[in-house]
Amino acid sequence: MQPLSTPSTGTRLKSFIGPRPVQNQFTRLAAPTRCVYRPESVHLHNAVGASRADWQSSCAILASNVFSQQQPNEKPGAGGADHVAAVNGHKTSIDLNLVPINKTNSQPPQQQPHAPVSQLSKPLSITDLSPAPMHGSTLRVAYQGVPGAYSEAAAGKAYPNCDAIPCDQFEVAFQAVELWIADRAVLPVENSLGGSIHRNYDLLLRHRLHIVGEVQMPVHHCLLALPGVRKEYLTRVISHPQALAQCEHTLTKLGLNVAREAVDDTAGAAEYIAANNLRDTGAIASARAADLYGMQILADGIQDDSSNVTRFVMLAREPIIPRTDRPFKTSIVFAHDKGTGVLFKVLSAFAFRNISLRKIESRPHRKRPIRVVDDANVGTAKHLEYMFYVDFEASMAEVRAQNALAEVQEFTSFLRVLGSYPMDMTPWCPSREEEEQD
Ligand SMILES: O=C(O)C(=O)C[C@]1(C(=O)O)C=C[C@@H](O)C=C1
């Protein structure tokens, strides 16, 4: 991909979190578009504190899609709602009036209550998942970092030929989409070596964007320095904290006696060294960053594991219509007030429907960090409260997923669907190191 910069700003977007300056590039850009578009920005799902009724209506909207998507012979997962009611002793989704399961599944196709196939609009195609931008030009995709960052490459993989818009913080990328400066954001959520990028989990909850896709990218790190600098001259190595974590052991094995310092992004580290002519400092970044900022590669493939991969999510203002003709993943976040075995019950809502869970993450509940528990015999105890993020392998267009969520709703005080989106099924690409060995 050619070097990209913000088409409209020519520079990286900066945050205006906290007191806003009277005028800067960001506010100048944001103000007119915000007035025009904000009222039209309708969201199916709600942020923290959303009522149950709101969520139910969101779920009902998603549920209505199932009638145009569901194949006549599709059944919910083995051990459907009836089975769950018997095992868990909780109400099934039939009581919640979300999906009339019995009718849908027991009647022959011609008697089903939903629209006949002939009445359906034309089949959805891949372009429905990545609709053309409203303004009719190239899709604008916000990412965190500067050109040469892995996130920029992920934006290019998710949306080939997009205009990638560099942002100096994750939160700015969220804001860029919310304020219509960008059409999408592509942000990292987890890495095979470094684990979850918690900041983005927290931001997903604080903002109202929807996950509309995911891409997984092999991450191949290099140790960069200014031309002529040798490894022995380095006293520190700077990079994104995830990149430092992913190369921790290799840096030691290289015999580098260096301080490790975290900066905002990998390519930004290379840019900083070049801009300040720092001959004692190395950067962990991509080979493309070396090209862009005139750095030399001192060591190639320095990640601790050659199968180092980062998963990115694509975010948009509106959700996509979930489908059943390809593997989908759904991401939810929930909290519960109290109760015994709530987590077990929630997870069993998926297990009994044969829905595989891909990931569970818990984060401290910002609004209620601590709960005081009165226990007459023992005294007052304090528990941390958590938000739970779960990714499961099913589409919200599937009856079994809707029923699972209807049941989860019974146990939780807050539930939000972050997105139902196609899974990245791209065959694994070996890293350059592995290719060379073949
Ligand atoms: O700094 C970058 O280049 C990024 O794109 C960020 C980021 C991350 O946040 O995890 C992305 C992929 C790699 O895992 C390392 C860093």
The ligand as a Tripos MOL2 file, in Angstrom:
@<TRIPOS>MOLECULE
LIG
   16    16     1     0     0
SMALL
NO_CHARGES

@<TRIPOS>ATOM
      1 O1          1.7070    0.1900   16.8830 O.co2     1 LIG1
      2 C1          1.2120   -0.3630   15.9040 C.2       1 LIG1
      3 O2          1.8220   -0.5260   14.8490 O.co2     1 LIG1
      4 C2         -0.1430   -0.8820   15.9980 C.2       1 LIG1
      5 O3         -0.7870   -1.0410   14.9940 O.2       1 LIG1
      6 C3         -0.6830   -1.2520   17.3390 C.3       1 LIG1
      7 C4         -0.5190   -2.7120   17.6960 C.3       1 LIG1
      8 C5         -1.3570   -3.0480   18.9580 C.2       1 LIG1
      9 O4         -1.9970   -2.1870   19.5150 O.co2     1 LIG1
     10 O5         -1.3490   -4.2110   19.3370 O.co2     1 LIG1
     11 C6         -1.0300   -3.5490   16.6170 C.2       1 LIG1
     12 C7         -0.4720   -4.7180   16.2730 C.2       1 LIG1
     13 C8          0.6960   -5.2510   16.9830 C.3       1 LIG1
     14 O6          0.1690   -6.2270   17.8530 O.3       1 LIG1
     15 C9          1.3970   -4.2400   17.7830 C.2       1 LIG1
     16 C10         0.8620   -3.0450   18.0310 C.2       1 LIG1
@<TRIPOS>BOND
     1     1     2 2
     2     2     3 1
     3     2     4 1
     4     4     5 2
     5     4     6 1
     6     6     7 1
     7     7     8 1
     8     7    11 1
     9     7    16 1
    10     8     9 2
    11     8    10 1
    12    11    12 2
    13    12    13 1
    14    13    14 1
    15    13    15 1
    16    15    16 2
@<TRIPOS>SUBSTRUCTURE
     1 LIG1         1 GROUP 0 **** ****
